[in-house]
Amino acid sequence: MGNVVTALNVSSITSGIPSIKSWRASCNNMLEYESFSVYGFHVVYPTTWKIEFDPKSDRLKGDVAFKSPEKENIFLSWGSLEKAKKRYSSLEEHANDSIDRIKKNPRVRKVETSQTKDTRIQSHKALFSLVKVTFSTPSLLPFTKTKEEVQEVRCMHLHCETSERYYVIYGAIALSKSQEHEAIFNNMMKSFKCHSQ
C-alpha cells in the first residue's frame, strides 16, 4: 500500500513539471543580455555567448559572429548600400538572393520558405525570413540510406540610407532547438540599431 501512495504522490508532483521545451523557453526568457556596439550600430546578445569579430572588418564592410557555448551561432554582416543597390533592385531581391545562395549548397536537398514578413528597425523597413533547409549527408557505408537533417534559418535584411550600409542578421539551428534560438534571434533583431539617433 505504501508503494501505491508513493506512486500517486510522485505522479501528482511530476504532473506540474513543465516539458523540456517549455523549460528551455523559460530559461531563454531569463537570459541576461549585454550590448555590442561598433561603427555606429548596436545590438544585444546573451552574456554567456562569445563574440568573434572578423579582423578584416571596417566601417563599410564586415562580419561578427555571436557564438553560444552550444555552437548555436548568430551572425551579423554589413556592407556598402551603394554596391547592394547596384546589384539588387529592392530589399526583397536582396533577401531572395541570400535564399538562392543556400539552395546552391551541394548538401542542400530542399529549401522551403516558411515565413516572410516586413518589420521596422528604427525608421527603416526590414525583411524577416524563416526558411526550412533539408541537408543530406551521403552515407559512408554501401547500401545504407543518406542521412537527412532539417534546420531552420532565420534572417533579417535591412537597407539603411542614414549609415549608407546594408545589414543582415542570420543564424541556422536544428529543429529540436528552434524555440530557444527564435527567442534569442528575436531579441537581437528587436534591439538592433543601424545608426545612432
NUKE-368912 format. One record per residue (C-alpha): residue in one letter; x, y, z. Coordinates in Angstrom, 3 decimals. Layout:
+-----+----------+----------+----------+
| res |        x |        y |        z |
+-----+----------+----------+----------+
|   A |        X |        Y |        Z |
...
+-----+----------+----------+----------+
END
This chain:
+-----+----------+----------+----------+
| res |        x |        y |        z |
+-----+----------+----------+----------+
|   M |    0.000 |    0.000 |    0.000 |
|   G |    2.867 |    2.356 |    0.795 |
|   N |    4.192 |    1.927 |   -2.777 |
|   V |    0.826 |    2.952 |   -4.282 |
|   V |    0.706 |    6.102 |   -2.144 |
|   T |    4.289 |    6.969 |   -3.136 |
|   A |    3.479 |    6.438 |   -6.826 |
|   L |    0.407 |    8.688 |   -6.567 |
|   N |    2.374 |   11.396 |   -4.774 |
|   V |    5.165 |   11.305 |   -7.374 |
|   S |    2.602 |   11.409 |  -10.186 |
|   S |    0.832 |   14.433 |   -8.715 |
|   I |    4.162 |   16.222 |   -8.230 |
|   T |    5.523 |   15.491 |  -11.721 |
|   S |    2.265 |   16.421 |  -13.489 |
|   G |    3.020 |   20.085 |  -12.724 |
|   I |    6.580 |   19.958 |  -14.082 |
|   P |    6.918 |   21.683 |  -17.464 |
|   S |    8.207 |   19.858 |  -20.524 |
|   I |   11.861 |   20.220 |  -21.551 |
|   K |   10.828 |   22.528 |  -24.434 |
|   S |    8.861 |   24.921 |  -22.235 |
|   W |   11.611 |   24.799 |  -19.586 |
|   R |   14.232 |   25.752 |  -22.212 |
|   A |   11.999 |   28.561 |  -23.486 |
|   S |   11.509 |   29.975 |  -19.982 |
|   C |   15.270 |   29.773 |  -19.358 |
|   N |   15.743 |   31.701 |  -22.580 |
|   N |   13.461 |   34.453 |  -21.349 |
|   M |   15.641 |   34.717 |  -18.242 |
|   L |   18.891 |   35.043 |  -20.214 |
|   E |   20.858 |   38.165 |  -19.479 |
|   Y |   21.899 |   40.316 |  -22.420 |
|   E |   24.598 |   42.914 |  -22.902 |
|   S |   25.305 |   45.457 |  -25.627 |
|   F |   27.625 |   45.214 |  -28.595 |
|   S |   28.295 |   48.474 |  -30.450 |
|   V |   30.732 |   49.205 |  -33.244 |
|   Y |   30.891 |   51.650 |  -36.171 |
|   G |   27.675 |   53.334 |  -35.059 |
|   F |   25.388 |   50.270 |  -34.903 |
|   H |   24.200 |   48.399 |  -31.839 |
|   V |   22.742 |   45.013 |  -30.877 |
|   V |   22.298 |   42.977 |  -27.678 |
|   Y |   23.449 |   39.377 |  -27.236 |
|   P |   23.367 |   36.788 |  -24.401 |
|   T |   26.109 |   37.357 |  -21.822 |
|   T |   27.107 |   33.675 |  -21.953 |
|   W |   27.979 |   33.940 |  -25.672 |
|   K |   31.364 |   34.827 |  -27.190 |
|   I |   31.979 |   37.407 |  -29.916 |
|   E |   34.280 |   36.740 |  -32.864 |
|   F |   34.992 |   39.825 |  -34.921 |
|   D |   36.364 |   39.383 |  -38.454 |
|   P |   39.720 |   41.231 |  -38.300 |
|   K |   39.231 |   42.459 |  -41.890 |
|   S |   36.039 |   44.282 |  -40.896 |
|   D |   35.865 |   48.045 |  -41.191 |
|   R |   33.198 |   50.731 |  -41.071 |
|   L |   31.882 |   49.942 |  -44.561 |
|   K |   32.033 |   46.130 |  -44.636 |
|   G |   32.389 |   43.337 |  -42.106 |
|   D |   31.133 |   40.382 |  -40.092 |
|   V |   30.751 |   39.487 |  -36.458 |
|   A |   29.766 |   36.079 |  -35.058 |
|   F |   27.898 |   35.676 |  -31.760 |
|   K |   28.731 |   32.159 |  -30.558 |
|   S |   26.854 |   30.252 |  -27.881 |
|   P |   28.549 |   27.614 |  -25.717 |
|   E |   26.430 |   25.033 |  -27.616 |
|   K |   27.626 |   26.336 |  -31.027 |
|   E |   24.235 |   27.908 |  -31.824 |
|   N |   25.631 |   30.897 |  -33.648 |
|   I |   24.045 |   34.097 |  -34.957 |
|   F |   25.930 |   36.256 |  -37.451 |
|   L |   25.747 |   39.949 |  -38.294 |
|   S |   27.115 |   41.185 |  -41.622 |
|   W |   27.172 |   44.670 |  -43.108 |
|   G |   28.324 |   46.235 |  -46.349 |
|   S |   28.043 |   49.135 |  -48.757 |
|   L |   24.434 |   50.060 |  -49.509 |
|   E |   25.532 |   51.692 |  -52.779 |
|   K |   27.001 |   48.375 |  -54.001 |
|   A |   23.935 |   46.443 |  -52.812 |
|   K |   21.620 |   48.794 |  -54.717 |
|   K |   23.637 |   48.305 |  -57.909 |
|   R |   23.179 |   44.552 |  -57.557 |
|   Y |   19.603 |   44.377 |  -56.207 |
|   S |   16.568 |   46.389 |  -57.266 |
|   S |   14.929 |   46.007 |  -53.836 |
|   L |   15.310 |   44.703 |  -50.298 |
|   E |   13.157 |   41.701 |  -51.309 |
|   E |   15.519 |   40.824 |  -54.152 |
|   H |   18.466 |   41.044 |  -51.750 |
|   A |   16.744 |   38.636 |  -49.311 |
|   N |   15.752 |   36.251 |  -52.132 |
|   D |   19.342 |   36.154 |  -53.371 |
|   S |   20.501 |   35.068 |  -49.903 |
|   I |   17.975 |   32.195 |  -50.002 |
|   D |   19.054 |   31.270 |  -53.546 |
|   R |   22.652 |   31.016 |  -52.329 |
|   I |   21.537 |   28.498 |  -49.679 |
|   K |   19.975 |   26.395 |  -52.464 |
|   K |   23.319 |   26.236 |  -54.294 |
|   N |   24.977 |   24.387 |  -51.406 |
|   P |   25.621 |   20.831 |  -52.715 |
|   R |   24.462 |   19.321 |  -49.390 |
|   V |   21.065 |   21.050 |  -49.561 |
|   R |   18.260 |   18.814 |  -50.792 |
|   K |   15.266 |   21.074 |  -50.160 |
|   V |   14.607 |   24.717 |  -49.219 |
|   E |   11.169 |   25.869 |  -48.092 |
|   T |   10.333 |   29.447 |  -47.087 |
|   S |    8.055 |   29.151 |  -44.035 |
|   Q |    7.575 |   32.848 |  -43.319 |
|   T |    8.429 |   36.265 |  -44.738 |
|   K |    7.317 |   39.458 |  -43.050 |
|   D |    8.049 |   43.166 |  -43.056 |
|   T |    9.182 |   44.729 |  -39.812 |
|   R |   10.615 |   48.114 |  -38.759 |
|   I |   14.110 |   48.795 |  -37.465 |
|   Q |   14.344 |   52.413 |  -36.360 |
|   S |   12.685 |   54.229 |  -39.286 |
|   H |   13.589 |   51.608 |  -41.915 |
|   K |   11.723 |   48.724 |  -43.463 |
|   A |   13.408 |   45.386 |  -42.707 |
|   L |   12.554 |   41.956 |  -44.061 |
|   F |   12.475 |   38.873 |  -41.815 |
|   S |   12.581 |   35.399 |  -43.381 |
|   L |   12.267 |   31.933 |  -41.853 |
|   V |   13.483 |   29.132 |  -44.102 |
|   K |   13.471 |   25.350 |  -43.549 |
|   V |   16.502 |   23.693 |  -45.093 |
|   T |   16.898 |   19.929 |  -45.528 |
|   F |   20.538 |   18.827 |  -45.676 |
|   S |   21.525 |   15.376 |  -46.917 |
|   T |   24.754 |   13.643 |  -45.933 |
|   P |   25.789 |   10.646 |  -48.029 |
|   S |   26.364 |    7.503 |  -46.015 |
|   L |   29.891 |    6.145 |  -45.842 |
|   L |   28.596 |    2.569 |  -45.912 |
|   P |   27.227 |    0.996 |  -49.100 |
|   F |   23.512 |    0.099 |  -49.247 |
|   T |   22.580 |    2.461 |  -46.427 |
|   K |   20.311 |    5.477 |  -46.674 |
|   T |   21.527 |    9.047 |  -46.882 |
|   K |   21.124 |   10.872 |  -43.598 |
|   E |   18.924 |   13.958 |  -43.572 |
|   E |   18.884 |   16.862 |  -41.154 |
|   V |   16.372 |   19.713 |  -41.149 |
|   Q |   17.486 |   23.131 |  -39.935 |
|   E |   15.706 |   26.446 |  -39.641 |
|   V |   17.451 |   29.526 |  -40.975 |
|   R |   16.329 |   32.908 |  -39.652 |
|   C |   17.489 |   36.075 |  -41.371 |
|   M |   16.760 |   39.777 |  -41.306 |
|   H |   17.756 |   42.099 |  -44.171 |
|   L |   17.851 |   45.856 |  -43.798 |
|   H |   18.926 |   48.770 |  -46.036 |
|   C |   19.904 |   51.877 |  -44.043 |
|   E |   20.240 |   55.114 |  -46.006 |
|   T |   21.484 |   57.006 |  -42.917 |
|   S |   24.575 |   54.837 |  -42.374 |
|   E |   24.839 |   54.007 |  -46.116 |
|   R |   25.068 |   50.318 |  -45.224 |
|   Y |   23.010 |   47.161 |  -45.566 |
|   Y |   22.782 |   44.743 |  -42.646 |
|   V |   21.968 |   41.037 |  -42.459 |
|   I |   21.441 |   39.135 |  -39.208 |
|   Y |   21.183 |   35.365 |  -39.714 |
|   G |   21.511 |   32.028 |  -37.978 |
|   A |   20.771 |   28.350 |  -38.583 |
|   I |   19.627 |   25.842 |  -35.964 |
|   A |   18.414 |   22.251 |  -35.736 |
|   L |   14.614 |   21.952 |  -35.434 |
|   S |   14.918 |   20.494 |  -31.921 |
|   K |   16.423 |   23.778 |  -30.654 |
|   S |   14.309 |   26.112 |  -32.764 |
|   Q |   12.208 |   27.598 |  -29.953 |
|   E |   15.119 |   28.841 |  -27.851 |
|   H |   17.031 |   30.081 |  -30.913 |
|   E |   13.953 |   32.012 |  -32.070 |
|   A |   13.714 |   33.894 |  -28.754 |
|   I |   17.378 |   34.933 |  -28.865 |
|   F |   17.215 |   35.897 |  -32.555 |
|   N |   14.082 |   37.997 |  -31.950 |
|   N |   15.716 |   39.800 |  -29.010 |
|   M |   18.753 |   40.593 |  -31.137 |
|   M |   16.644 |   41.745 |  -34.086 |
|   K |   14.368 |   43.950 |  -31.951 |
|   S |   17.327 |   45.551 |  -30.169 |
|   F |   19.227 |   46.296 |  -33.381 |
|   K |   20.008 |   49.957 |  -34.113 |
|   C |   21.576 |   50.577 |  -37.506 |
|   H |   22.715 |   54.115 |  -36.657 |
|   S |   22.796 |   56.458 |  -33.701 |
|   Q |   19.633 |   58.519 |  -33.144 |
+-----+----------+----------+----------+
END
